[in-house]
Amino acid sequence: MTVLLVLIPVALFLGLLGLAAFLWSLRSGQFDDLDGAAERILYDDDIKP
């Protein structure tokens, strides 16, 4: 039972840390261009000698 006194705050802290990381990635523009990365792989941009 005393293990729950440690695990519950640790789980809440990790959840808030994950939420903070997600919100930071939203604000920094990580999810701005989702289609560009999917289409970029189809183009052959290799420079051939």
Biotite code that builds the C-alpha atoms (Angstrom):
import biotite.structure as struc

atoms = struc.array([
    struc.Atom([0.000, 0.000, 0.000], chain_id="A", res_id=1, res_name="MET", atom_name="CA", element="C"),
    struc.Atom([2.893, 2.338, 0.662], chain_id="A", res_id=2, res_name="THR", atom_name="CA", element="C"),
    struc.Atom([4.111, 1.737, -2.876], chain_id="A", res_id=3, res_name="VAL", atom_name="CA", element="C"),
    struc.Atom([1.027, 3.587, -4.146], chain_id="A", res_id=4, res_name="LEU", atom_name="CA", element="C"),
    struc.Atom([2.149, 6.667, -2.229], chain_id="A", res_id=5, res_name="LEU", atom_name="CA", element="C"),
    struc.Atom([5.202, 6.745, -4.495], chain_id="A", res_id=6, res_name="VAL", atom_name="CA", element="C"),
    struc.Atom([3.737, 5.451, -7.757], chain_id="A", res_id=7, res_name="LEU", atom_name="CA", element="C"),
    struc.Atom([0.762, 7.809, -7.983], chain_id="A", res_id=8, res_name="ILE", atom_name="CA", element="C"),
    struc.Atom([2.825, 11.042, -7.798], chain_id="A", res_id=9, res_name="PRO", atom_name="CA", element="C"),
    struc.Atom([5.407, 9.578, -10.173], chain_id="A", res_id=10, res_name="VAL", atom_name="CA", element="C"),
    struc.Atom([2.685, 8.651, -12.668], chain_id="A", res_id=11, res_name="ALA", atom_name="CA", element="C"),
    struc.Atom([1.115, 12.104, -12.404], chain_id="A", res_id=12, res_name="LEU", atom_name="CA", element="C"),
    struc.Atom([4.505, 13.766, -12.885], chain_id="A", res_id=13, res_name="PHE", atom_name="CA", element="C"),
    struc.Atom([5.291, 11.671, -15.968], chain_id="A", res_id=14, res_name="LEU", atom_name="CA", element="C"),
    struc.Atom([1.845, 12.390, -17.401], chain_id="A", res_id=15, res_name="GLY", atom_name="CA", element="C"),
    struc.Atom([2.296, 16.128, -16.925], chain_id="A", res_id=16, res_name="LEU", atom_name="CA", element="C"),
    struc.Atom([5.785, 15.908, -18.406], chain_id="A", res_id=17, res_name="LEU", atom_name="CA", element="C"),
    struc.Atom([4.383, 14.175, -21.498], chain_id="A", res_id=18, res_name="GLY", atom_name="CA", element="C"),
    struc.Atom([1.622, 16.757, -21.797], chain_id="A", res_id=19, res_name="LEU", atom_name="CA", element="C"),
    struc.Atom([4.148, 19.584, -21.505], chain_id="A", res_id=20, res_name="ALA", atom_name="CA", element="C"),
    struc.Atom([6.319, 18.004, -24.217], chain_id="A", res_id=21, res_name="ALA", atom_name="CA", element="C"),
    struc.Atom([3.295, 17.644, -26.496], chain_id="A", res_id=22, res_name="PHE", atom_name="CA", element="C"),
    struc.Atom([2.212, 21.244, -25.968], chain_id="A", res_id=23, res_name="LEU", atom_name="CA", element="C"),
    struc.Atom([5.773, 22.443, -26.590], chain_id="A", res_id=24, res_name="TRP", atom_name="CA", element="C"),
    struc.Atom([5.889, 20.515, -29.879], chain_id="A", res_id=25, res_name="SER", atom_name="CA", element="C"),
    struc.Atom([2.587, 22.096, -30.941], chain_id="A", res_id=26, res_name="LEU", atom_name="CA", element="C"),
    struc.Atom([3.852, 25.598, -30.216], chain_id="A", res_id=27, res_name="ARG", atom_name="CA", element="C"),
    struc.Atom([7.217, 25.046, -31.926], chain_id="A", res_id=28, res_name="SER", atom_name="CA", element="C"),
    struc.Atom([5.606, 23.986, -35.217], chain_id="A", res_id=29, res_name="GLY", atom_name="CA", element="C"),
    struc.Atom([6.364, 20.263, -35.263], chain_id="A", res_id=30, res_name="GLN", atom_name="CA", element="C"),
    struc.Atom([2.935, 19.446, -36.710], chain_id="A", res_id=31, res_name="PHE", atom_name="CA", element="C"),
    struc.Atom([2.584, 22.313, -39.196], chain_id="A", res_id=32, res_name="ASP", atom_name="CA", element="C"),
    struc.Atom([3.250, 20.401, -42.442], chain_id="A", res_id=33, res_name="ASP", atom_name="CA", element="C"),
    struc.Atom([2.066, 16.815, -42.140], chain_id="A", res_id=34, res_name="LEU", atom_name="CA", element="C"),
    struc.Atom([1.476, 16.256, -45.860], chain_id="A", res_id=35, res_name="ASP", atom_name="CA", element="C"),
    struc.Atom([4.836, 17.647, -46.951], chain_id="A", res_id=36, res_name="GLY", atom_name="CA", element="C"),
    struc.Atom([6.840, 14.901, -45.276], chain_id="A", res_id=37, res_name="ALA", atom_name="CA", element="C"),
    struc.Atom([4.577, 12.214, -46.731], chain_id="A", res_id=38, res_name="ALA", atom_name="CA", element="C"),
    struc.Atom([4.960, 13.560, -50.270], chain_id="A", res_id=39, res_name="GLU", atom_name="CA", element="C"),
    struc.Atom([8.650, 14.429, -50.015], chain_id="A", res_id=40, res_name="ARG", atom_name="CA", element="C"),
    struc.Atom([9.628, 10.765, -49.997], chain_id="A", res_id=41, res_name="ILE", atom_name="CA", element="C"),
    struc.Atom([8.072, 10.281, -53.442], chain_id="A", res_id=42, res_name="LEU", atom_name="CA", element="C"),
    struc.Atom([10.385, 12.782, -55.163], chain_id="A", res_id=43, res_name="TYR", atom_name="CA", element="C"),
    struc.Atom([13.747, 11.642, -56.514], chain_id="A", res_id=44, res_name="ASP", atom_name="CA", element="C"),
    struc.Atom([16.104, 14.494, -55.678], chain_id="A", res_id=45, res_name="ASP", atom_name="CA", element="C"),
    struc.Atom([19.355, 12.554, -55.940], chain_id="A", res_id=46, res_name="ASP", atom_name="CA", element="C"),
    struc.Atom([22.012, 14.306, -57.987], chain_id="A", res_id=47, res_name="ILE", atom_name="CA", element="C"),
    struc.Atom([23.429, 11.900, -60.538], chain_id="A", res_id=48, res_name="LYS", atom_name="CA", element="C"),
    struc.Atom([26.957, 12.520, -61.855], chain_id="A", res_id=49, res_name="PRO", atom_name="CA", element="C"),
])
